[in-house]
Amino acid sequence: MSSPHWPSFGGTALLLLAACAPPVPERADDTGEVDQARAAAAAEQRVWPADAVLAVGDEPISAADLEEWVDTFALVEPSHSRPDHLRKVLTNRVLHTRVARQVDPEGYRRTRQQAERALADLRAGRGVSAEGPQLQEVSGCWNDKDQDIGMDRWGRAREWSTGEWHLLETLGGWTVVRVLDKPSEDEWLPNSNVQLEHVTWYYLEPSTMKREIEEALTRMPIRVLDEEWRDVLPVWYRHLLVDQPPSTETAP
């Protein structure tokens, strides 16, 4: 199986509250071993959502998070098996989106709020603010490098009715998108073209986000919270695997 491809699909502020003078921080070496150890210890004590089957860093991943994209990947690679489709969903969509959130959590929240406001404005017929990103019209397939479509917008276009505005998380950002034209359901092919209009707010720089996310992923533990989903994780990420202690309970 090939390594993950990347469809088109800051920093974290740490606030220390204390009633007295802040303690002297522990000294970490160049690899950040102290921070990694603290993060691992905190995660071991965490109560995860009941529907979580995997986790990366502080972000849980549910079965539904993976299942909702299987049909899109199956359409593109119909000869592959369902387990392979689930692995592709994890490594090409869900895993890196969850890591991106943790690279810049404030940017993630800010751009989501901006996109939500734009969604309300567009649905009300008011258009988008003149400040910030503007609407763009794109046409093509999911793998057209010259068009900002990607597997996520392309896959959702298959499900959405034409003319309706929708909010969608994309890699490193949030997008508000509507379908202008698409094939009928019985005409969809792995290379079908769609025509979309979207406006997107990125909290990670698109030209460098791949490197940022991959570097961040090397510092984040991956946990299997449901053993039935262990095999979904490809072998090239298993060196990051930290087994969830049996005593850790899940949230109801």
ABEGO torsion letter per residue (X at the ends): XBBBBBBAXXBBBBBBBBABBBBBBBBBBAAGAAAAAAAAAAAAABBBBAABABBBEABBBBAAAAAAAAAAAAAABAABBAAAAAAAAAAAAAAAAAAAAAABAAAAAAAAAAAAAAAAAAAAGAEBBABEBBBBBBBEBAABAABBAEAAAAAAAAABBBGBBBBBBBBGBBBBBBBABBBBAAABBAABBBBBBBBBBBABBAAAAAAAAAAAAAABBBBBABAAAAAABBAAAAAABBBBBAABBBBX
